[in-house]
Amino acid sequence: MDNLPMDAMLTQIWQMVSPYVGGAWAALQRIFAETPTPLLIGIVVGLLLARVLRGVLIVAGLAAVVFVAVRVFGIAVPGLG
């Protein structure tokens, strides 16, 4: 495959990948066609909650890093001791 021109290489890659892409697309279409609306709403709400949780964890992680840095370097910050 290293000696092939770019278009032949892309053709071979597409031939290897296309059955999986087509199958995944068909599965997604089946899910959205057969799934009741409350489940789809639950999936959307779950994705939104995951984003919120990720944001909270990032803020908590940054706060922990600042707290450790203050303790290690001995910087006097009011409220942190």
N, C-alpha and C positions, 0 to 999 in steps of 0.2 A: 504494500500500500504506500510505501515511502516514495516509490518511483512514479506514481501516477500523477497526471496533471490535476489541478484543483477541481475542475468540473467532474472528472471521473471519480475522484475521491469523495466529493460531496454526494454523487449519485450512489456510490456504494454505502456510504454512511446512512443516507436516507432509506435505502432498501433494508438496512438492518434495523433501523429505528421505527419506520413507519407502521409496522404491525402493532407495536406497543402504543404508539401515539393514537392510532385509530381506535384501538381497544379501550384506551383510557377515555377518549372523547365519547365513545358510545356508552361507556359506563356512567359518565357524568350526565349525559342526556337522559339515560334511564332513571337515574336517581332523581333528577329534577322533574321528570315527567310523572313518577310514581310516588314521590314523597309528599306527605301531607304538609300543608302550610305551617302548622305549629312547629314541626321539626325544623323546617328551614329557618323560622324565626328564632328557634333555640340555638341553631348553629350560628346565626349572625350575632345574637346576644353573647354567646360564648366567645366568639372572636373578639368582640368589643371588650368583654371582661378580661380576656387575655392581654389585650393591649394596655388596659388600665393597670393590671397587676404587674406587667413588665415595667411600666413607668414608675410604679411604687417601689419595686425592687431596685431599680436603677438609682432612685433618690436615696433609698436606705443604704445602698452600697456606697454611694458618694459620701453620705453622712458618716458612715463607719470609717472610711478612709481618712476623712478630715479629723475625726475623733482620734484615731490612732496617730496621725501625723502630729496633732497637737500634743498628745501624751509623749511621743518619742522625742520631739524637738523642744519640749518644755515651753511652748508658747503660752502666755497667759491670755486666756480668752474668757471674758465674763460669762458665767453660766456653765462653763465646762470644767471649772476647778483648776 
